[in-house]
Amino acid sequence: MQPSADLCRIQEAFQRRRAESSPLGNVRSIAEKAATAWRAEALQAESREQRQAQVRLFRAHELDRKRLSLEQLDRGLSENPDRGCADAVSA
């Protein structure tokens, strides 16, 4: 399971707060490194989520295109010559 961009941003903010509030230098250093890593992961997650959204949109357009072509084929094979005209008016 890959973390979402929102989860990464939340973790980054958490680590930044930890770094700011800790009196120990080593805890601050580790928390800052963790925040930087969460920021990089958030950027990757945003990119991944954007690609997935584009793929979903492309697939939806392809399904619509196939559906329309099948409807046109069905109209062409109909024994009723007025069927295509009636469908166009009702849509």
CYANA upper distance limits for C-alpha pairs under 8 A (distance plus 0.5 A):
  2 GLN  CA     45 ALA  CA      8.46
  3 PRO  CA      7 LEU  CA      6.76
  3 PRO  CA      8 CYS  CA      7.21
  3 PRO  CA     45 ALA  CA      7.56
  4 SER  CA      8 CYS  CA      6.89
  4 SER  CA     42 ALA  CA      7.86
  4 SER  CA     45 ALA  CA      6.35
  4 SER  CA     46 GLU  CA      8.20
  4 SER  CA     49 GLU  CA      8.47
  5 ALA  CA      9 ARG  CA      6.70
  5 ALA  CA     41 GLU  CA      8.14
  5 ALA  CA     42 ALA  CA      5.15
  5 ALA  CA     43 LEU  CA      7.70
  5 ALA  CA     44 GLN  CA      8.46
  5 ALA  CA     45 ALA  CA      5.49
  5 ALA  CA     46 GLU  CA      6.00
  6 ASP  CA     10 ILE  CA      6.73
  6 ASP  CA     42 ALA  CA      7.98
  7 LEU  CA     11 GLN  CA      6.70
  7 LEU  CA     42 ALA  CA      8.49
  8 CYS  CA     12 GLU  CA      6.54
  8 CYS  CA     38 TRP  CA      5.91
  8 CYS  CA     39 ARG  CA      7.25
  8 CYS  CA     41 GLU  CA      7.02
  8 CYS  CA     42 ALA  CA      5.51
  9 ARG  CA     13 ALA  CA      6.69
  9 ARG  CA     38 TRP  CA      7.46
  9 ARG  CA     39 ARG  CA      7.18
  9 ARG  CA     42 ALA  CA      6.72
 10 ILE  CA     14 PHE  CA      6.67
 11 GLN  CA     15 GLN  CA      6.67
 11 GLN  CA     35 ALA  CA      7.72
 11 GLN  CA     38 TRP  CA      7.01
 12 GLU  CA     16 ARG  CA      6.68
 12 GLU  CA     34 ALA  CA      7.83
 12 GLU  CA     35 ALA  CA      4.92
 12 GLU  CA     36 THR  CA      7.71
 12 GLU  CA     37 ALA  CA      8.49
 12 GLU  CA     38 TRP  CA      5.66
 12 GLU  CA     39 ARG  CA      6.56
 13 ALA  CA     17 ARG  CA      6.69
 13 ALA  CA     35 ALA  CA      7.63
 14 PHE  CA     18 ARG  CA      6.69
 14 PHE  CA     35 ALA  CA      8.38
 15 GLN  CA     19 ALA  CA      6.64
 15 GLN  CA     31 ALA  CA      5.61
 15 GLN  CA     32 GLU  CA      7.14
 15 GLN  CA     34 ALA  CA      6.97
 15 GLN  CA     35 ALA  CA      5.67
 16 ARG  CA     20 GLU  CA      6.72
 16 ARG  CA     31 ALA  CA      7.08
 16 ARG  CA     32 GLU  CA      6.73
 16 ARG  CA     35 ALA  CA      6.43
 17 ARG  CA     21 SER  CA      6.58
 18 ARG  CA     22 SER  CA      6.46
 18 ARG  CA     28 ARG  CA      7.57
 18 ARG  CA     31 ALA  CA      6.86
 19 ALA  CA     27 VAL  CA      7.26
 19 ALA  CA     28 ARG  CA      4.64
 19 ALA  CA     29 SER  CA      7.64
 19 ALA  CA     30 ILE  CA      8.43
 19 ALA  CA     31 ALA  CA      5.68
 19 ALA  CA     32 GLU  CA      6.47
 20 GLU  CA     28 ARG  CA      7.50
 22 SER  CA     27 VAL  CA      7.09
 22 SER  CA     28 ARG  CA      6.59
 23 PRO  CA     27 VAL  CA      8.49
 23 PRO  CA     28 ARG  CA      8.21
 24 LEU  CA     28 ARG  CA      6.82
 25 GLY  CA     29 SER  CA      6.63
 26 ASN  CA     30 ILE  CA      6.67
 27 VAL  CA     31 ALA  CA      6.47
 28 ARG  CA     32 GLU  CA      6.53
 29 SER  CA     33 LYS  CA      6.80
 30 ILE  CA     34 ALA  CA      6.60
 31 ALA  CA     35 ALA  CA      6.56
 32 GLU  CA     36 THR  CA      6.70
 33 LYS  CA     37 ALA  CA      6.70
 34 ALA  CA     38 TRP  CA      6.62
 35 ALA  CA     39 ARG  CA      6.64
 36 THR  CA     40 ALA  CA      6.86
 37 ALA  CA     41 GLU  CA      6.72
 38 TRP  CA     42 ALA  CA      6.54
 39 ARG  CA     43 LEU  CA      6.89
 40 ALA  CA     44 GLN  CA      6.92
 41 GLU  CA     45 ALA  CA      6.55
 42 ALA  CA     46 GLU  CA      6.58
 43 LEU  CA     47 SER  CA      6.79
 44 GLN  CA     48 ARG  CA      6.63
 45 ALA  CA     49 GLU  CA      6.49
 46 GLU  CA     50 GLN  CA      6.58
 47 SER  CA     51 ARG  CA      6.79
 48 ARG  CA     52 GLN  CA      6.72
 49 GLU  CA     53 ALA  CA      6.67
 50 GLN  CA     54 GLN  CA      6.79
 51 ARG  CA     55 VAL  CA      6.73
 52 GLN  CA     56 ARG  CA      6.69
 53 ALA  CA     57 LEU  CA      6.68
 54 GLN  CA     58 PHE  CA      6.60
 55 VAL  CA     59 ARG  CA      6.62
 56 ARG  CA     60 ALA  CA      6.66
 57 LEU  CA     61 HIS  CA      6.78
 58 PHE  CA     62 GLU  CA      6.70
 59 ARG  CA     63 LEU  CA      6.64
 60 ALA  CA     64 ASP  CA      6.75
 61 HIS  CA     65 ARG  CA      6.61
 62 GLU  CA     66 LYS  CA      6.65
 63 LEU  CA     67 ARG  CA      6.52
 64 ASP  CA     68 LEU  CA      6.61
 65 ARG  CA     69 SER  CA      6.70
 66 LYS  CA     70 LEU  CA      6.64
 67 ARG  CA     71 GLU  CA      6.68
 68 LEU  CA     72 GLN  CA      6.69
 69 SER  CA     73 LEU  CA      6.65
 70 LEU  CA     74 ASP  CA      6.53
 71 GLU  CA     75 ARG  CA      6.70
 72 GLN  CA     76 GLY  CA      6.73
 73 LEU  CA     77 LEU  CA      6.81
 74 ASP  CA     78 SER  CA      6.77
 75 ARG  CA     83 ARG  CA      7.18
 75 ARG  CA     84 GLY  CA      6.14
 76 GLY  CA     84 GLY  CA      8.42
 78 SER  CA     83 ARG  CA      7.76
 82 ASP  CA     86 ALA  CA      6.82
 83 ARG  CA     87 ASP  CA      6.67
 84 GLY  CA     88 ALA  CA      6.73
 85 CYS  CA     89 VAL  CA      6.92
 86 ALA  CA     90 SER  CA      6.76
 87 ASP  CA     91 ALA  CA      6.61
